[in-house]
Amino acid sequence: MENSAPSHLEQRLIGHLQVLYPHMDTGVLARQCLSIFHLEPDTESPKPHRNLWNQSDIMLITYADSLREKGKAPLDTLNHFLKSRLSESVSVVHLLPFFPYSSDDGFSVIDYTSVNPSSGQWVDVTEIAKRFKVMGDLVINHCSSRSMWFENYKSNQSPGKGYFYEADPESDLSNVVRPRTSPLLREVQTKDGVKYVWCTFSHDQIDMNFENPEVLLEFLGIIRLYLDKGIRWFRLDAVAFLWKSPGTSCINLPNTHEMIRLLRLLIEHWAPNAVIITETNIPNQENLTYFGNANEAHLIYNFSLPPLLINTLVTGSCAHLKSWLMHMPPAQQGTTYLNFVASHDGIGLRPTEGLLSEWELDSLINTMKKFGGRISSRTTPDGEAKPYEINISLWDALSGSVQSGPDQWQFARFVCAAGIQMALEGVPAFYIHSLLGTENDNERVENTGQFRSINRHIWDMKELNEALNSDTHHHKVFNAITRLAKIRRAQPAFHPNATQYIMHMGDSLFAFWRQSLGRQQSLFAIFNITSEPQSFNLSELNLIATDDWTDLLTDQVYEDRLAKVTLMPYQFLWLANKKRA
């Protein structure tokens, strides 16, 4: 093999490696990569631009231990909940980091190869993967300061020696983009004296040194393990910060994109149905670059959607949401957006840059504070502390409006948000606490000292079952959203790559048109995003006269093409010409 000409796969792999490691023997390194992945050099390449999803795909985001039950492993409890209550509503399960960790609710990983014993075992993960597509986190930018790797780094032993990025505190790091206010460098006493390691997020999360190819090979082994355990969707956590170069911003660097292309090349050759999602909580135009030329992320998080949609529903104006979506490019075939409104993190504010004015952002922040939210900050290159995210549960975030505060429309507003999220181009992803209508967990914030804990409640399964089986807002929210999910999953016009056109019906009505890839179904989604009734004429929609138009939510047939329709506060229509079961 060593004397033969490199295969097409090897040539592509070597091309990426030559960019990343120009001083290495990239032929040898390429063979090491293939060996770790158990790939033959002549492995056939998957066809490009394949949509590995359809309208039936809806994601649930959850921690392994968000649901707890006495005497059972939380992952087993979760699996039972998924099978008993969500088998008809959800197809993808994003398991947030379920590994042993030291901080940040899992994102400071101690051991990437084992399941946290308090959550369960690998067999519990593989059991979930038998029925659902499982997305796992590849916490690739950093690991725990309590990991074996970091202990070995300090004593100059392998594995760990050379694994962490060091910097000179006297060098110019003023341009480095930071998502936190903590000092960038941490002083560490090692066998070879004092070193300064790079900490993008916290001093317990030490950044990996991908300039060392041994780090790449280590993570390739981890990815291969995850594939063996049934994980097929990969979330590359904080990947925008992966490659460092002092004197630059150290975010979105060309080598970071090159690394993503390399990882995708290997992953999709081993598992052609695998999906890569980049977690890049950055301004919109920068976020879009992670699609590459349909050769980097299959999906990118629509990070501008949460703040813009929440702002829309609390102000009663869709002007900014509409403007943003009109400027969003349709995703190429083989790529799409991940639409979420809430997650385990807060509502990111960087993605509003250039989309909301400073006073509009201040108004949103102040409103969220009134609804019980907390504000996390980051440090700008000039040392200024700037709001980075709003920490609040989605249920409380939508409890009222900017104008009047908490009001009677909380439930309707909440369901309206879910209706928009499910109807837009892309794959909808629901955080478990949004699905359950969980309130702010202030007690957890006090216990952890972390603002993000406000939306990381842990449910006792007995209490949750009681809430879901009785007349509570949790019951109403869960039933409403799962009903919408079942309807959505049957409509070809809601395929993540179906055509989408934003309509102009004023600032009080948010509306858009979807058409399925085969053009067999057209669908108008029209939302009243205010606390007052809003009317429009069906003639504004230019409905095809020969078709029967039915609201999928109520089964009402609209025969009079000139009729006036009035939507009550936060009511919406999914008006389709061909209804699916």
Secondary structure, 3 states (H helix, E strand, C coil): CCCCCCCHHHHHHHHHHHHHCCCCCHHHHHHHHHHHCCCCCCCCCCCCCCCCCCCCCCEEEECCCCEECCCCCHHHHHHHHHHHHCCCCCCEEEECCCCCECCHHHCCECCCCCCCCCCCCHHHHHHHHHHCEEEEEECCCEEECCCHHHHHHHCCCCCCCCCECECCCCCCCCCCCCCCCCCCEEEEEECCEEEEEECCCECCEEEECCCCHHHHHHHHHHHHHHHHCCCCEEEECCHHHCCCCCCCCCCCCHHHHHHHHHHHHHHHHHCCCCEEEECCCCCHHHHHHHHCCCCCCCEEECCCHHHHHHHHHHHCCCHHHHHHHHCCCCCCCCCEEEECCCCCCCEECHHHCCCCCHHHHHHHHHHHHHCCCEEEEEECCCCCEEEEEEECCHHHHCCEECCCEECCCHHHHHHHHHHHHHHCCCEEEEEHHHHCCCCCCHHHHHHHCCHHHHHCCCEEHHHHHHHHCCCCHHHHHHHHHHHHHHHHCCCHHHCCCCEEEECCCCCCEEEEEEECCCCCCEEEEEEECCCCCEEEEHHHHCCCCCCCEEECCCCCEECCCCCEEEECCCCEEEEECCCCC
